[in-house]
Every structure is written in structure tokens, then in C-alpha cells.
Amino acid sequence: MSRTDKTKPLWVRQREHGAVALHDHSHGPCDLPPEPTRATPDTRCRWAHPHSVPMGHGCCSGCQKRGCTAEWQQYVKAGNRRRRHADRLLTHLWVREANSR
């Protein structure tokens, strides 16, 4: 099995990151399995990954739409830029302090 979250099977991600129960009681009582299983159950109620539920949010793969990816990249770049700038200022201060001794 792969070691990255991106390529783990869905049932493994469901167990690790908290699967969401989807209930369908239209034709009888709840028949939800006690936990996510490897095989797809033939039940009406089932476990789902948080990404498959509207307004759900998980941590494995995130939004894979092009707009989300571009927005995230801009956010990370801006954060990195701020961090680099702050680190550069600190380095200059340390150099000045070291040279003044």
C-alpha cells in the first residue's frame, strides 16, 4: 500500500479521517455497517468520505478544481514571500549586530 494520503484506498481514508454516515431509511430501518469496509456494502445506509458530502471538508486531497488550486498557490506564494521578507530582515539585523561587536 502506498504511504501517501492521495493514493490510499477510499476505505482506508474513511477509517483514518472520520467517515460520514449517509442514511437512507426510505425502505426500512438503518442497516449501516459498524465501520467502513473494504468491499462496497449492498446496504441503503453507507459510510462516505467527507469530500463526497456537500459542505463536507477533509484533509487528504482538498479541492481539485483548477480555480481552487490557483487560489491556493497564490495564497501560499504570498505567505512564503512574507516569510522570506521577514527572514531577510532578521538576517540583516543579526549581521549588523554581529559586526558591531
N, C-alpha and C positions, 0 to 999 in steps of 0.2 A: 504494500500500500504506500502511496506517496506521502510525503511528510508535509506537504503544503495544504492549506485550507482550500485553495482554489480547486484542487483535483481530488479532494476526498469525496467519497460517495455521499449522496444526499442523506442517507440514514445515519451515517457517522456524524455529519454536521448537525443533524437534528438532535442527536444524543448529546453532543458536546455543547451546543449553544441554545438549548431550550426550544424544543419543538412546540408549535402552537396546535392545540386541538381544534379541529374543524368538525362541528356536529351537524348531522342531518337526521332529525328524528321524524321525518315525514312518513316513514313506513314502519315504525316500530320503535322499541326502546334503544338506548345507546349501546352500541356494540364496539366502542373504541378499544383497541388493544391497549394493554397496560403501559407499553412503551413503544417507541418506533422500532420497526423490524426491518430486516434486510429485504425481504420479499414484499412486494406491494400487496397489502391486505385486500381481501374482497369484502370489506365492510363498508357500511354507509358512512360512519364516523371514522375519521382518519387523522393522522398526525401530518402536519405540514411545516415546511421551513418558514421562518418569519418573513423572508423575502416574498413568499408567494401569497401572503395575506395583505390585502390593501391596508395601507398605513402601518405596515409592519416594518421592522428595521432589524437587521442582523449585522454581524461584523465580518463575515467571510469575504464576500465578493463585492459588496456595495453596489451602487448604481452603475450599470454598464452602458448606459446611453451616452452618446457622443457629447451631448451638452454637459452632462454631469461630469464626465471625465475632464473636459476642457476647463470647466469651472474649478474643479478640484486642483488641477495642475496650476492654474493661476493663483489660487489660494496658497498652495504650498510654495510656489516661487516667491510670492510676496513675503511669506513667513521666513523663508530662507534668506531673502535679501535683507530683511530687518535684522535677522540674527547675524549675518555676516558683517553688516554695518556696525552693530553693537560690539561684536568681537574685535573688529578692526580698531574701534575707538579704545577699547580696553588694552589692546596690544600697544597702541601708541602711548597710552598713559604709563604702562609698565616700562616701556623703553625709556621714556623721559625720566621716570623715577629712578631707574637703574643707572642712567647716565649722570644723574645729578648727585649721586653718592660719591 
